[in-house]
Amino acid sequence: MLKKPTTWMIAGVAAVVMGTSGFAAWEYHKTPDFCGTCHIMDSYVESWHDSEHMVRAHAEEDVICLDCHVPTIQQQVQELVAFVSGDFEDPLQRRQFDDEFCLQCHEHGSREEIAERTKDYTLDGEVRNPHDPHPDLDESVVEQFECFRCHSAHAKSAGIGYCFVECHHTYTFESCGGTDCH
C-alpha cells in the first residue's frame, strides 16, 4: 500500500525538480554570461560587464543581449553548429541596426528630438550638432547619418571621427570639394 503514494511522491518531486531546472536554464539562457559560454563571445560579454563602450551603459540600465539580439530557434541552432564546427568569423560581423530599432528604446522618440537635445554641442569651440550635421541635406542622404555609423555598442564608437573619415578632411570640417585632390 505504501508503494503507490511513494511512487506518486517521487514522480511529483521529480516533476518539480525538472520544472525548476528547466525554468532556471531558460532564465540563464537570457543572461549575457550564457552568451559568453561560446568563447568567441567573451569580448562582447566582457564589454557588457566592464568597458567604456556603449554596451556598458546598456548594462547599467539592465539591457541584456537578447533585448537587441533576438535570434530565432533556427538561428540559435545555426550558431551552435557554426561554433562547434569552427565555421564562423572572428571577430563577428558588425551588426547595423537602423535608427527605428535604436529609437524604440531610447528616450528620444525621433531623430528630430535628438537633434534638439544636442543643438548646443560644442567641438573645438564651435557649435556643431552631431545629430543634425547638415540640416539642409536632402532626406535621401540622411541614411549616411544612421545611429550605427557613429555609435558602436561593443567597440569604440566612431563619433565625430565618422565625419572626418567619410566626408571631411581629417580633423577639419572643410569639404573635400571633389576627387581631384586625392
DRENPA-3360 file (N, C-alpha, C; in nm, 2 decimals, always signed):
BEGIN
1 = MLKKPTTW = +0.08/-0.12/+0.00/+0.00/+0.00/+0.00/+0.09/+0.13/+0.00 ~ +0.20/+0.12/+0.06/+0.29/+0.24/+0.06/+0.35/+0.26/-0.07 ~ +0.36/+0.16/-0.16/+0.43/+0.18/-0.28/+0.36/+0.28/-0.37 ~ +0.23/+0.29/-0.39/+0.17/+0.38/-0.47/+0.19/+0.52/-0.43 ~ +0.16/+0.56/-0.31/+0.19/+0.70/-0.27/+0.34/+0.74/-0.28 ~ +0.43/+0.64/-0.26/+0.57/+0.67/-0.27/+0.61/+0.70/-0.42 ~ +0.55/+0.62/-0.51/+0.58/+0.64/-0.65/+0.53/+0.77/-0.69 ~ +0.40/+0.81/-0.65/+0.35/+0.94/-0.69/+0.43/+1.05/-0.63;
9 = MIAGVAAV = +0.48/+1.03/-0.50/+0.56/+1.13/-0.44/+0.69/+1.15/-0.51 ~ +0.75/+1.05/-0.55/+0.88/+1.05/-0.62/+0.86/+1.12/-0.76 ~ +0.75/+1.08/-0.83/+0.72/+1.14/-0.96/+0.69/+1.29/-0.94 ~ +0.62/+1.33/-0.83/+0.59/+1.47/-0.81/+0.72/+1.55/-0.78 ~ +0.80/+1.50/-0.70/+0.93/+1.56/-0.66/+1.02/+1.58/-0.79 ~ +1.02/+1.47/-0.87/+1.10/+1.47/-1.00/+1.04/+1.58/-1.09 ~ +0.91/+1.59/-1.10/+0.85/+1.69/-1.19/+0.88/+1.83/-1.14 ~ +0.88/+1.85/-1.01/+0.91/+1.98/-0.95/+1.06/+2.02/-0.98;
17 = VMGTSGFA = +1.15/+1.92/-0.96/+1.29/+1.94/-0.98/+1.32/+1.97/-1.13 ~ +1.25/+1.89/-1.22/+1.27/+1.91/-1.36/+1.21/+2.05/-1.41 ~ +1.10/+2.08/-1.36/+1.04/+2.21/-1.39/+1.12/+2.33/-1.34 ~ +1.17/+2.32/-1.22/+1.25/+2.42/-1.17/+1.38/+2.43/-1.24 ~ +1.44/+2.32/-1.27/+1.57/+2.32/-1.35/+1.55/+2.38/-1.49 ~ +1.44/+2.34/-1.55/+1.41/+2.39/-1.69/+1.39/+2.54/-1.68 ~ +1.31/+2.59/-1.58/+1.29/+2.73/-1.57/+1.42/+2.80/-1.55 ~ +1.51/+2.75/-1.46/+1.63/+2.81/-1.43/+1.72/+2.82/-1.55;
25 = AWEYHKTP = +1.72/+2.71/-1.63/+1.80/+2.70/-1.75/+1.75/+2.80/-1.85 ~ +1.62/+2.82/-1.86/+1.56/+2.91/-1.96/+1.60/+3.06/-1.91 ~ +1.59/+3.08/-1.79/+1.63/+3.22/-1.74/+1.78/+3.24/-1.76 ~ +1.86/+3.14/-1.73/+2.01/+3.16/-1.75/+2.04/+3.19/-1.90 ~ +1.97/+3.12/-1.99/+1.99/+3.14/-2.13/+1.97/+3.29/-2.18 ~ +1.90/+3.37/-2.10/+1.87/+3.51/-2.13/+1.99/+3.60/-2.08 ~ +2.08/+3.55/-2.01/+2.18/+3.63/-1.95/+2.31/+3.65/-2.04 ~ +2.37/+3.76/-2.03/+2.50/+3.78/-2.11/+2.60/+3.67/-2.07;
33 = DFCGTCHI = +2.60/+3.62/-1.95/+2.70/+3.51/-1.92/+2.67/+3.39/-1.99 ~ +2.55/+3.36/-2.02/+2.52/+3.24/-2.11/+2.58/+3.26/-2.25 ~ +2.56/+3.38/-2.30/+2.62/+3.42/-2.43/+2.77/+3.39/-2.43 ~ +2.83/+3.42/-2.32/+2.98/+3.40/-2.30/+3.02/+3.26/-2.30 ~ +2.93/+3.16/-2.29/+2.97/+3.02/-2.29/+3.04/+2.99/-2.42 ~ +3.01/+3.06/-2.53/+3.09/+3.04/-2.65/+3.21/+3.13/-2.65 ~ +3.33/+3.08/-2.65/+3.45/+3.16/-2.63/+3.45/+3.28/-2.73 ~ +3.40/+3.27/-2.84/+3.40/+3.39/-2.94/+3.32/+3.51/-2.89;
41 = MDSYVESW = +3.23/+3.48/-2.79/+3.15/+3.59/-2.74/+3.22/+3.66/-2.62 ~ +3.33/+3.60/-2.57/+3.39/+3.66/-2.45/+3.41/+3.81/-2.45 ~ +3.47/+3.86/-2.56/+3.50/+4.01/-2.56/+3.37/+4.09/-2.56 ~ +3.26/+4.03/-2.62/+3.13/+4.11/-2.62/+3.07/+4.11/-2.48 ~ +3.07/+3.99/-2.42/+3.02/+3.98/-2.28/+3.10/+4.07/-2.18 ~ +3.23/+4.06/-2.20/+3.33/+4.14/-2.12/+3.30/+4.29/-2.13 ~ +3.27/+4.33/-2.25/+3.24/+4.47/-2.27/+3.11/+4.51/-2.21 ~ +3.02/+4.42/-2.20/+2.89/+4.44/-2.13/+2.91/+4.46/-1.99;
49 = HDSEHMVR = +3.00/+4.37/-1.93/+3.02/+4.38/-1.78/+3.11/+4.50/-1.74 ~ +3.21/+4.53/-1.82/+3.31/+4.63/-1.78/+3.38/+4.69/-1.90 ~ +3.34/+4.80/-1.95/+3.41/+4.86/-2.06/+3.37/+5.01/-2.06 ~ +3.43/+5.08/-2.15/+3.40/+5.22/-2.17/+3.31/+5.23/-2.29 ~ +3.27/+5.12/-2.35/+3.19/+5.12/-2.47/+3.04/+5.14/-2.44 ~ +2.96/+5.17/-2.54/+2.82/+5.20/-2.52/+2.74/+5.08/-2.46 ~ +2.79/+4.96/-2.48/+2.72/+4.85/-2.43/+2.72/+4.85/-2.27 ~ +2.82/+4.91/-2.21/+2.82/+4.92/-2.07/+2.71/+5.01/-2.01;
57 = AHAEEDVI = +2.68/+5.11/-2.09/+2.57/+5.20/-2.05/+2.44/+5.12/-2.06 ~ +2.43/+5.03/-2.16/+2.31/+4.95/-2.17/+2.30/+4.85/-2.05 ~ +2.42/+4.80/-2.01/+2.42/+4.71/-1.89/+2.37/+4.78/-1.76 ~ +2.41/+4.90/-1.75/+2.37/+4.98/-1.63/+2.22/+5.00/-1.63 ~ +2.16/+4.99/-1.74/+2.01/+5.01/-1.75/+1.94/+4.87/-1.76 ~ +2.02/+4.76/-1.73/+1.96/+4.63/-1.73/+1.92/+4.58/-1.87 ~ +1.98/+4.64/-1.97/+1.95/+4.59/-2.11/+2.05/+4.47/-2.13 ~ +1.99/+4.36/-2.17/+2.07/+4.24/-2.19/+2.08/+4.21/-2.34;
65 = CLDCHVPT = +2.17/+4.11/-2.37/+2.19/+4.08/-2.51/+2.07/+4.06/-2.59 ~ +1.97/+3.98/-2.53/+1.85/+3.94/-2.61/+1.76/+4.06/-2.62 ~ +1.78/+4.17/-2.56/+1.70/+4.29/-2.59/+1.73/+4.35/-2.72 ~ +1.85/+4.33/-2.77/+1.89/+4.38/-2.90/+1.91/+4.27/-3.00 ~ +1.96/+4.16/-2.96/+1.98/+4.04/-3.05/+1.88/+3.94/-3.02 ~ +1.78/+3.93/-3.10/+1.67/+3.84/-3.08/+1.67/+3.73/-3.19 ~ +1.75/+3.62/-3.16/+1.76/+3.51/-3.26/+1.64/+3.42/-3.25 ~ +1.61/+3.37/-3.37/+1.51/+3.26/-3.38/+1.57/+3.13/-3.33;
73 = IQQQVQEL = +1.49/+3.03/-3.30/+1.54/+2.90/-3.27/+1.64/+2.85/-3.38 ~ +1.59/+2.87/-3.50/+1.68/+2.82/-3.62/+1.81/+2.89/-3.62 ~ +1.81/+3.02/-3.59/+1.94/+3.10/-3.58/+2.03/+3.04/-3.47 ~ +1.97/+3.02/-3.36/+2.04/+2.97/-3.24/+2.11/+2.83/-3.28 ~ +2.03/+2.75/-3.34/+2.09/+2.61/-3.38/+2.20/+2.63/-3.48 ~ +2.18/+2.72/-3.58/+2.29/+2.75/-3.68/+2.41/+2.80/-3.61 ~ +2.39/+2.89/-3.51/+2.51/+2.95/-3.44/+2.58/+2.84/-3.36 ~ +2.50/+2.75/-3.30/+2.57/+2.64/-3.22/+2.65/+2.55/-3.32;
81 = VAFVSGDF = +2.59/+2.51/-3.43/+2.66/+2.43/-3.53/+2.78/+2.50/-3.58 ~ +2.77/+2.63/-3.61/+2.89/+2.71/-3.66/+3.00/+2.71/-3.55 ~ +2.96/+2.73/-3.42/+3.05/+2.73/-3.31/+3.12/+2.60/-3.30 ~ +3.04/+2.49/-3.29/+3.10/+2.36/-3.27/+3.19/+2.32/-3.39 ~ +3.15/+2.35/-3.51/+3.23/+2.32/-3.63/+3.35/+2.41/-3.65 ~ +3.35/+2.53/-3.58/+3.45/+2.63/-3.60/+3.43/+2.71/-3.73 ~ +3.32/+2.70/-3.79/+3.29/+2.77/-3.91/+3.22/+2.91/-3.89 ~ +3.30/+3.00/-3.83/+3.25/+3.13/-3.80/+3.36/+3.24/-3.82;
89 = EDPLQRRQ = +3.32/+3.36/-3.84/+3.42/+3.47/-3.85/+3.46/+3.52/-3.71 ~ +3.58/+3.56/-3.69/+3.63/+3.61/-3.57/+3.72/+3.73/-3.60 ~ +3.68/+3.85/-3.57/+3.56/+3.89/-3.49/+3.43/+3.87/-3.58 ~ +3.32/+3.87/-3.51/+3.19/+3.86/-3.57/+3.16/+3.98/-3.66 ~ +3.08/+3.97/-3.76/+3.05/+4.08/-3.85/+2.97/+4.18/-3.76 ~ +3.00/+4.31/-3.78/+2.93/+4.41/-3.70/+2.78/+4.42/-3.74 ~ +2.70/+4.43/-3.64/+2.55/+4.44/-3.67/+2.52/+4.59/-3.70 ~ +2.43/+4.61/-3.79/+2.39/+4.75/-3.82/+2.24/+4.77/-3.81;
97 = FDDEFCLQ = +2.20/+4.81/-3.69/+2.06/+4.83/-3.66/+2.02/+4.97/-3.72 ~ +1.90/+4.97/-3.78/+1.85/+5.10/-3.83/+1.81/+5.19/-3.71 ~ +1.79/+5.32/-3.75/+1.75/+5.42/-3.64/+1.62/+5.38/-3.57 ~ +1.53/+5.33/-3.64/+1.40/+5.29/-3.57/+1.42/+5.19/-3.46 ~ +1.51/+5.10/-3.48/+1.54/+5.00/-3.38/+1.60/+5.06/-3.26 ~ +1.69/+5.15/-3.27/+1.75/+5.22/-3.16/+1.65/+5.31/-3.09 ~ +1.57/+5.38/-3.17/+1.48/+5.48/-3.11/+1.36/+5.42/-3.04 ~ +1.34/+5.29/-3.06/+1.23/+5.22/-2.99/+1.25/+5.21/-2.84;
105 = CHEHGSRE = +1.37/+5.22/-2.80/+1.40/+5.21/-2.65/+1.45/+5.34/-2.59 ~ +1.52/+5.42/-2.67/+1.58/+5.54/-2.62/+1.48/+5.64/-2.59 ~ +1.51/+5.73/-2.50/+1.41/+5.83/-2.46/+1.38/+5.93/-2.57 ~ +1.46/+5.94/-2.67/+1.44/+6.03/-2.78/+1.34/+5.95/-2.87 ~ +1.23/+6.01/-2.90/+1.14/+5.95/-2.99/+1.17/+5.96/-3.14 ~ +1.25/+6.05/-3.17/+1.28/+6.07/-3.31/+1.42/+6.13/-3.33 ~ +1.46/+6.13/-3.46/+1.59/+6.20/-3.49/+1.58/+6.35/-3.46 ~ +1.47/+6.40/-3.48/+1.45/+6.55/-3.46/+1.47/+6.58/-3.31;
113 = EIAERTKD = +1.41/+6.49/-3.22/+1.43/+6.52/-3.08/+1.57/+6.51/-3.04 ~ +1.65/+6.41/-3.09/+1.79/+6.40/-3.06/+1.86/+6.53/-3.11 ~ +1.83/+6.57/-3.23/+1.90/+6.69/-3.28/+1.87/+6.81/-3.19 ~ +1.75/+6.82/-3.14/+1.71/+6.93/-3.05/+1.79/+6.92/-2.92 ~ +1.81/+6.80/-2.87/+1.88/+6.79/-2.74/+2.03/+6.82/-2.75 ~ +2.08/+6.80/-2.87/+2.23/+6.82/-2.89/+2.26/+6.95/-2.97 ~ +2.16/+7.04/-2.98/+2.18/+7.16/-3.07/+2.29/+7.25/-3.02 ~ +2.33/+7.24/-2.89/+2.44/+7.33/-2.84/+2.57/+7.25/-2.82;
121 = YTLDGEVR = +2.59/+7.14/-2.88/+2.71/+7.06/-2.87/+2.83/+7.14/-2.93 ~ +2.93/+7.15/-2.85/+3.05/+7.23/-2.89/+3.17/+7.14/-2.91 ~ +3.24/+7.16/-3.02/+3.36/+7.09/-3.06/+3.46/+7.19/-3.10 ~ +3.57/+7.19/-3.03/+3.68/+7.28/-3.06/+3.63/+7.43/-3.07 ~ +3.55/+7.46/-2.97/+3.50/+7.60/-2.96/+3.39/+7.64/-3.05 ~ +3.35/+7.54/-3.14/+3.24/+7.57/-3.24/+3.12/+7.49/-3.21 ~ +3.00/+7.55/-3.22/+2.88/+7.47/-3.20/+2.85/+7.39/-3.33 ~ +2.85/+7.26/-3.31/+2.83/+7.16/-3.42/+2.73/+7.05/-3.37;
129 = NPHDPHPD = +2.62/+7.05/-3.43/+2.52/+6.95/-3.38/+2.55/+6.81/-3.45 ~ +2.60/+6.72/-3.37/+2.64/+6.59/-3.44/+2.52/+6.51/-3.48 ~ +2.40/+6.54/-3.44/+2.28/+6.47/-3.47/+2.20/+6.54/-3.58 ~ +2.25/+6.65/-3.63/+2.19/+6.73/-3.74/+2.30/+6.80/-3.81 ~ +2.40/+6.73/-3.86/+2.52/+6.79/-3.91/+2.50/+6.88/-4.04 ~ +2.40/+6.84/-4.12/+2.37/+6.91/-4.24/+2.22/+6.92/-4.25 ~ +2.16/+7.02/-4.18/+2.01/+7.03/-4.19/+1.96/+7.06/-4.33 ~ +2.04/+7.11/-4.42/+2.00/+7.14/-4.55/+2.00/+7.03/-4.65;
137 = LDESVVEQ = +2.05/+6.91/-4.61/+2.07/+6.80/-4.70/+1.93/+6.74/-4.73 ~ +1.93/+6.68/-4.85/+1.81/+6.61/-4.90/+1.78/+6.49/-4.81 ~ +1.66/+6.46/-4.78/+1.62/+6.34/-4.69/+1.68/+6.21/-4.74 ~ +1.71/+6.20/-4.87/+1.76/+6.07/-4.92/+1.91/+6.05/-4.88 ~ +1.97/+6.15/-4.83/+2.11/+6.14/-4.79/+2.12/+6.11/-4.64 ~ +2.01/+6.13/-4.57/+2.01/+6.11/-4.42/+2.06/+5.97/-4.38 ~ +2.05/+5.87/-4.46/+2.09/+5.74/-4.42/+2.24/+5.73/-4.40 ~ +2.32/+5.83/-4.45/+2.46/+5.84/-4.41/+2.48/+5.87/-4.27;
145 = FECFRCHS = +2.38/+5.92/-4.20/+2.39/+5.96/-4.06/+2.31/+5.87/-3.96 ~ +2.29/+5.74/-4.00/+2.22/+5.65/-3.92/+2.30/+5.63/-3.79 ~ +2.23/+5.59/-3.68/+2.29/+5.58/-3.55/+2.42/+5.49/-3.55 ~ +2.41/+5.38/-3.62/+2.52/+5.28/-3.61/+2.65/+5.34/-3.68 ~ +2.64/+5.44/-3.76/+2.76/+5.49/-3.83/+2.85/+5.56/-3.73 ~ +2.79/+5.62/-3.62/+2.88/+5.69/-3.52/+2.88/+5.61/-3.39 ~ +2.78/+5.53/-3.36/+2.77/+5.47/-3.23/+2.79/+5.32/-3.25 ~ +2.88/+5.26/-3.17/+2.90/+5.12/-3.17/+2.89/+5.06/-3.03;
153 = AHAKSAGI = +2.82/+4.95/-3.01/+2.80/+4.90/-2.88/+2.92/+4.84/-2.82 ~ +2.98/+4.75/-2.89/+3.09/+4.66/-2.83/+3.23/+4.71/-2.87 ~ +3.24/+4.82/-2.93/+3.38/+4.87/-2.97/+3.38/+5.02/-2.95 ~ +3.49/+5.08/-2.97/+3.50/+5.23/-2.96/+3.41/+5.28/-3.07 ~ +3.33/+5.38/-3.03/+3.24/+5.44/-3.13/+3.32/+5.54/-3.22 ~ +3.28/+5.55/-3.34/+3.35/+5.65/-3.43/+3.32/+5.79/-3.39 ~ +3.20/+5.82/-3.34/+3.16/+5.95/-3.30/+3.19/+6.05/-3.42 ~ +3.24/+6.16/-3.38/+3.27/+6.27/-3.48/+3.37/+6.23/-3.58;
161 = GYCFVECH = +3.45/+6.13/-3.54/+3.55/+6.08/-3.64/+3.49/+6.03/-3.77 ~ +3.37/+5.98/-3.76/+3.30/+5.94/-3.88/+3.30/+6.05/-3.98 ~ +3.27/+6.17/-3.94/+3.26/+6.28/-4.03/+3.40/+6.30/-4.10 ~ +3.51/+6.29/-4.02/+3.64/+6.31/-4.08/+3.68/+6.21/-4.18 ~ +3.65/+6.08/-4.15/+3.69/+5.97/-4.23/+3.60/+5.97/-4.36 ~ +3.47/+5.99/-4.35/+3.38/+5.98/-4.46/+3.37/+6.10/-4.55 ~ +3.37/+6.22/-4.50/+3.34/+6.33/-4.58/+3.44/+6.45/-4.58 ~ +3.50/+6.47/-4.46/+3.57/+6.59/-4.44/+3.72/+6.56/-4.43;
169 = HTYTFESC = +3.81/+6.66/-4.45/+3.95/+6.64/-4.43/+3.97/+6.61/-4.29 ~ +4.07/+6.53/-4.26/+4.10/+6.48/-4.13/+4.11/+6.60/-4.03 ~ +4.03/+6.59/-3.93/+4.02/+6.69/-3.82/+4.00/+6.83/-3.86 ~ +3.93/+6.85/-3.97/+3.88/+6.98/-4.01/+3.74/+6.96/-4.06 ~ +3.66/+7.06/-4.07/+3.53/+7.05/-4.13/+3.52/+7.10/-4.27 ~ +3.64/+7.11/-4.33/+3.64/+7.16/-4.47/+3.60/+7.05/-4.56 ~ +3.51/+7.08/-4.66/+3.47/+6.97/-4.75/+3.58/+6.95/-4.85 ~ +3.58/+6.83/-4.90/+3.69/+6.78/-4.99/+3.68/+6.86/-5.12;
177 = GGTDCH = +3.56/+6.89/-5.17/+3.54/+6.96/-5.29/+3.56/+6.89/-5.42 ~ +3.57/+6.76/-5.41/+3.59/+6.68/-5.53/+3.68/+6.57/-5.52 ~ +3.71/+6.50/-5.63/+3.80/+6.39/-5.63/+3.94/+6.43/-5.68 ~ +3.97/+6.55/-5.72/+4.09/+6.59/-5.78/+4.21/+6.58/-5.68 ~ +4.18/+6.61/-5.55/+4.29/+6.62/-5.45/+4.34/+6.49/-5.40 ~ +4.27/+6.38/-5.42/+4.32/+6.25/-5.36/+4.34/+6.15/-5.47;
% end
